[in-house]
Amino acid sequence: MSRAVDALDATFPTAASIALELIRRPEVTDQWPRPSALPHLSVGGLACHLGRQAVRAAELLPMPTDLPTLDSADNHYEQAPWVSEGTPDEESVAEGPDEADAARGPADLHARSAHALDVVGDLLSGGAARDIVPIPWQGWSLRRGDFLLTRQLEIVVHSDDLAVSVGLPTPEFPADVFDPVRDLLVRLAVRRRGQSALISALSRSERARNISAF
């Protein structure tokens, strides 16, 4: 295990802290059972999905692995089946962990997320986080920086989803959190949609095309 501080070792706790502030907002608690901006998912389910990013990091950062290691976070999203499967159907969402966690209520999520954030901070600052981190549900591992980038992307994207769902401004992330996520999304969008679609969308409103990375 390395004690060298990766750039994302410092930025991921910041991202998770901002997500926790959003999850704790009364607007989220008050609208907990209502539909979110994402199909078939309640506000509470979406909040739990957002909070789970720190929980996953706390679980996986100290875990040993013998799973094969992908070259980059880009490869992770290129190979993950959910990217090509499209929007989950109502049954899949209902059977997933998000709505089950939401049934336990906001206070439970607040406590789990806050505890996970403390654990992650200790793991990253104390040198107990592994250099290679498993993603067991995918069947591969990532280098720690790539793993944290995937969790950071999830936080930035789903913070926007949750804020929109409850009528709040999307949180502003500092540049050292946002920029790596932006760059990853751009690379994924170019890979999926092509350079021309990205250039048109960013520079020519009269011929903007779909440039979704997923």
Buried (B, 14 or more C-beta within 10 A) or exposed (E): EEEEEBEBBBBBBBBBBBBBEBBBBEBBBEBBEEBBBBEBBBBBBBBBBBBBBBBBBBBBBBEEBEBEBBEBBBBBBBEBEEBEEEEBEEEEBBEBEBBEBBEEEBEBBBEBBBEBBEBBBBBBBEEEBBEBBBBEEBEBBBBBBBBBBBBBBBBBBBBBBBBBBBEBEEBEBEEEBBEBBBEBBBBBBBEBBEEEBBBBBEEEEEEEEEBEBB
